[in-house]
Amino acid sequence: MRHRAKHRQLSRTASHRKATLNNLATSLFKHDGIVTTEAKAKELRPFAERLITLARRGDLHARRLVERRLKDKAVTHKLFAELGKRFAARPGGYTRIIKLGHRVGDGAEVARIELLGE
């Protein structure tokens, strides 16, 4: 039963799921877009948008909260220096999910999640 279960399990333990989302968010901010399964993309969207909202704040506490999630200092710097300023005037909705169809190997639904432009 899924009573009060807020997130998709993604066939992982809680710590593995958290690590997966951290790595997906790092790759998303590094490359401005990634191709992954649709379920992972839908889970990543609110996770990444919360980090961008923290980057818009730009204070020291926000930076430390983001660095808990993103282990790559260069990506954290890019998030605060470039992406925080890019989305400063936008009140939310920083990402777009584009469905790409089915993966050849196992038939999983694949989607591209990308950051929006200006």
N, C-alpha and C positions, 0 to 999 in steps of 0.2 A: 504494500500500500504506500502511496505517495503523500499521505496526509502531512500538510505543512512543509513539504519539501520544496525549497525555493529554487534550486538550481539543478541543471542536468548533471548526472553523475559522470558521464563520458567514460563509463567502464573503468573508473579509476578510484583509488582511495582518496580521501580528502587531501592528504599532503601531496599526492601525485597530481591531482586536479589543480591544486594551487600552483604547483611548479609549472604545469603545462600552461596555465593562463599567464604566469609571469613571463615565460619564454615566448609565447605568442605575442604578448604586448610588446616585448622588447623588439621582436622582429618586425612588428607592424610599424613601430616608431622609427626603426632604422631604415626600412625600405619604403615607407609610405603606403604599403599595401602588400598583402600576402594571400596565397591561395591555400585554403584548408577545407575541412568538411563543414557542411552547413551548420551542424550542431555546435561545433567549436566556434565558428564565426558568431553565432547568435549569443553564445556565452561570453565571448570576448568583447562584444560591443559595449555593454554597460561597464565592464571592468576597465576598458581603455578610456572610455569617456570620463569616468571618474578621475583617472590619472591626468587627463588633459585639463579638467576643471581645477585640479590642484595646481597644475603648472600655470594656469591663468592667474592664480593667486600670487604665486611667485615668492612667498616668504620662506624663511628658513625651515619652519615647521612643515610646510607643504613639501619642500625639497626632501626632508628626512622621511616623510611618509611615502613619497614616491621611491626613494632609494631602498626602502624595505622591499619593494616589489621588483624593481628593475635593478639587476646586479651590475649592469654595464654603465659605467660613469659617463662614457661618451654619449650614450643614448639619453641618459638623464639630462645632460647638458643641452643636447639638441632639443629635447622636449621643453625645457624651460626657456632656452634662448630663442628658438625659432617657432615651435608649434604653439607655445603659450601666447606669443605675440600675434601669430597668424589667426588664432581663434579668439582674440581678445574681445571683439565686438559681437561675436556669435553667441547666442544664449543657450546653445546646446546642439546636439545632433552633429557631431564632428566626423562621423564615419558613415560609410555606405556599404551595404552588402549586395553583391551582384551574384545571382545564382548562375552556375556554369553548366549544370547538367550532372551526369553520372560519371564516376571514375571508371576507367577501363578495367582495372584489376579486380575490384570487389563490388562495383556498382554503387559505392557510397555517393551520396549527393555532395557535390563540391561547390564551394562558393568563394568569391574573392571579396575580402574586406579591405577597404582602402580609406585613407583620410581624404576629406574633402579639400578642395582648393580654397582660394580666397573667399 
